[in-house]
Structures are given as C-alpha cells and as structure tokens.
Amino acid sequence: MANLLDLFKKMIIKIIYLLSSSFVLFWFYRNIKKNGLKWIFKGLLQIGILVLFIGGFFKIFLTLPPNLYIKIIFLITYTWCTIGINVNFMIPLIGLIDQKIVKK
C-alpha cells in the first residue's frame, strides 16, 4: 500500500512539473512572438544583474572577519555602490531596450 502511495505522489509531482513547464514555455513563446528576441536579452540582463550583485555580496560578506564594525561599513559601501551603478547605468540601459521593444 505504501508503495502505491509513493508512486501516486511521484505521478502527481510529475504532472505538476509538466503543467508548470508547459505554461512557462508557452509564456516564453508568446512573448518572443510578440516582442522579439530583445525581450529575452532584457530578461537575461535583469536576472544577471540580480545574481551578480547578490552573489557578489554574499561571497564577500561571508569572507569578512567577524567584526561587526567592518561588516556594517561593508554593507553601507556595497549598497551605495550597487544603487549608484544600477541607477546611473543599468536602469537607463534597460529603458533603452524597452524603447526598442515598444517600437517593434
């Protein structure tokens, strides 16, 4: 009986995975058809920025010595630089990509 229950659970998980994957692929297809490949470039750029800055933060933060003062200074400096880079460079770049998408 337990074997049949485990098989049923695995089947339900596979069905949920199939439906969610189908939905995501259909959503990608529809947006690529509507907006072109620039939409993919914009999405990958935004995901890459997020992964780069969050991953870099944790990689550096975890290697700092266990001094609260140093960690607070690093947190403030990293946040300031990240906001500066995103506001002055990345947000205008993503805005330009959006203009190209809207024109199409």
N, C-alpha and C positions, 0 to 999 in steps of 0.2 A: 504494500500500500504506500509506503514512504517513497519507494522508487517511482511509482506512478505520479505521486505528488511533485517530486523533484523534476520529473520530465515535463509536467504541466507548467511549472514555474519557468523552466527554461524556454518552453514554447511561447509563453506569454511575453517574456523578455525579448525574444527574437521578433515577435510580431510588433511590439512597441518600437524596437530598433528599426525595423523595416518601414513602419509608417513615418517615424520621425525623419529617417534618412530620405524617404521619398518626398516628404514635404520640403526639406531643406534643398534638395536637388531641383525640385520644381520651382522653388522661390528663386534660386540662382538662375535657372534657365529663363524665367520670366523677366528678371531684372537685366540680364545680359541682353535679351532680345529688345527690351525697352530702352536701356541706357547705353548699351555697348560695352566694350572691354574696359573703358575708363572707370566704370563702376567697380570692377574688380581691383584695379590699381588703387583706387581711393580706399577701398576697404582694407586691402593688404597694408597700405601705408599707415592707416589708423591703428590697426592691430599691431603692426611692427613697432610703432611709436610707444604704444602702451606696454608691450612686452619688454622693449629695450629699457625704458626708464624705470619700470617697476622691478625688473630683473636686476638691472644695474644697482638700484638702490639696495635691494636685499643682499646682493653679493658683497657690496662694500660695507654695508651696515653690520653684517654678521662677522666681518673680519676686524672690526674696530676693537680696541681694548675695552675692557669692561668699566669704563669711566663715564659716568652719566653726563658730565660737562662736555666731553668730546662728542658724545652721541647727539646731544642737543644741538651743538654748533653744526655738526654734520647735517642733521635733519633740516635745520633752517637754511643752510647754504645750498643743499641739494634741492630743496623745494623752490628756493628763489631762482636758481639757475634753470630748473626744469620749466617753471612757469615762464621765465624770460625766453627760453628757446621756443616753447610752444606758441606763445602769444606773438612773438616777433617773426617767426619763420614758418612754423608748421600750419598754423591756422590760416594765414594768407595763401599758402600753397594748396591746402585743401579747398579753400574758397575758389581758387583758380580752376581746380579740377571740377568743382561743382558747376562753374560757369560753362565749361566745355561740355559737361553732361547735359545741361539745360538747353544749350544751343542745338544739340543734336535732336 
